[in-house]
């Protein structure tokens, strides 16, 4: 089959697509040799910005909690280029990632490359906690600064005439333990444009939110090419004293606007910073991503992503469709056998470092996710990320669930070395 013909078959298959990414069969040239379980690393490719709130000192101008919210917003904006553009840079376009198997893991670390050595080592643990639907849970931990980011991700997708529309499930919780401050971050919807033209790319849409335990609340509005400025990947973020204040845009304490994949500016108040008045907020093109270090495949455990997918990844790199199919089938059949054996023994795959949490049943007094969701009027149900608790969409979506990191399980880990 020619590339064009297999692409047409692929387009037809996504037109009748049921929302579960594992059911999509794509032609080899659209496959990425990287599993989705690796995407958790994108949260921390600017470790210095992630840890920055720990180093902000109180001064006479803005309250220190507001300065920290600005820093957390900057860190979040800095993650977007890695999350949504990095395949375009490394693989020449958005690709379909490998669909992780249940129990697949990915771990790595960021060394402290700063002159002052105040950051310390930061580690990533990422685990596929559900296969149908696919859900990846992760934690990024920096012991030196007592900072931990944890979260999970799932997606549901549907095809419109020209684009693949993706709703994200999950959220991130960023805890600065020395500061006794936590932030809840929601994930924006997105769509994949350019499918018909053979060059898929991601556009973020609608909004995402950051809620601080100190009350401050950031609303980030996304738009593709056109709406705000005619430029790609544009956004506008407003920081408010609280959710209630956000009901009137004029109450914004700061407004940030620009392109998340390029440059953005910040100014006090509710008007967008003009290029002359605004101070640079973040310049993605001049802030290189720091990639994590992963141990050599030979030293990896069989559940570690790059080891488990090695032969499939090589077949994808060769563009050999039959070999991809053969190697993928080997891995998938092994998984099927495992599930059958579990069923026969009435057993369940034991998640390694994460636990499922059911907020409708488990009694979770003083749970920070509930507290922050209430502050931001966000749903605590298993709904798309960022859904308002009062919205008509506030109804559990089948198969989706909340996942939490269990640090003790990771501390007891003996088989997987970072
Ligand atoms: C939608 C997507 C899989 C999911 C990817 C997610 C949402 C995963 C969590 C990360 O934190 C952020 C993230 C970034 C990716 O942009 C997003 C992927 C983009 C494409 C991929 C589709 C399943 C691929 C469809 C196949 C074609 C048409 C390219």
Boltz pocket constraint, residues with backbone or C-beta under 6 A from the ligand:
constraints:
  - pocket:
      binder: B
      contacts: [[A, 21], [A, 26], [A, 30], [A, 36], [A, 39], [A, 40], [A, 42], [A, 83], [A, 84], [A, 94], [A, 95], [A, 96], [A, 97], [A, 153], [A, 155], [A, 164], [A, 166], [A, 168], [A, 192], [A, 195], [A, 200], [A, 202]]
      max_distance: 6.0
